[in-house]
């Protein structure tokens, strides 16, 4: 692999060693020892350059540039834990860019664009199911129509596509997981609904714990027929 490609990959990846100690007080002493000034020369060489160490209560995190450095840091942490006669769980993890969470290093990442697309679809479907079960969405699309029959038809069509829909009189609401998804669904509604339909995208700021709802507004007056 060319040096430039290796460098790009190192910048793109995130690795860390997660250490969970049985007592919060142990985290402070271990955190101090992992700072370069508290380690011996051999241990500093093993830990390598560019390592970031943080602590939150009984949890200690060592961020590294790649897997090899993370594995070495994990072994060093285990040795320090044993020297201090502590009880701790030490795991090497890496950031999963699709799931946006830290995963065990053994969990494979999507290797191709096709695999990444499938993973994103799987994650989106899982998030959609969770939101549907909770009845709450971060974003909503609100549509107001002038004709009840057209409103019912639009709601049925949206529901047939698997979208979370509610209808009240001549108003339709559709939930969305993200702003991008909300605008995509708004464009579909504009395509499927009558031309005079009013469509708006809203964010559920601070209202994530309540079901999809509709903000009602008065329709603009229809122009007089010529």
Steps between C-alpha positions, in 0.01 A plus 500: 500500500645841406612721790245771406212249508616368838511856632147574379369180654665583835330839506161351409503227768438534873618239752488495876559278800208503744580415862221463754630476857306351789560812711494863384797587720724261308438694181691803629822312579495306174434820306802662664725206423404500134624855457843480340676663793386219730607212275837343454693540175408152376130556575505838325648341189234230507220752537629693199444857386179698470305308765220682685394378845175612664304391807135523601440358846592132498545496121834565332542553125822484297460634144752378242583541131448140384422147610861400566546792738164427663594133556833603653331758720246240609775260606680776688181599683438137599854477639457822699167374634667175610791689664254710699304184588183660364188350348417637155351412164726606209369500142642622168231675295471710187252755373235361264429785254162358390359409841675805652604314814804324644509129416726212601802479269382158380187649340579544128438832329342520153786454250325624185253773409237230442555355847491849650172575322346176630618580853352849481169357377500249785572771756234731357243218507588423863472867598168524315364201691615645831345838425176336388483295822562810711268711284749788492715654226764772493348652184149524356346598169162673520269522200173686472262431214177668389311178421425222748492225238841602369627507859384143562656384173830665586505348848428154358775531241754613758400217733532247217862614459562417866517859625371582851184699424215657690204683344265744665228650278694664214837485674769231459811449715798279412786422739867504397827401667711784361474835326616345173236229520233755591574710192502189281154406628381858459600485132304176457193660657529799265523256210202288606268767646293759311698811392342730759606276793698680767802297617735592785791329677530536878761391754382357832727712719469377856193292415664166422303322771156564363318350201481642153261792498373765265535875524178630358485814293225672312511441124557801278183619327438340164502740211153577366398302194501696178 
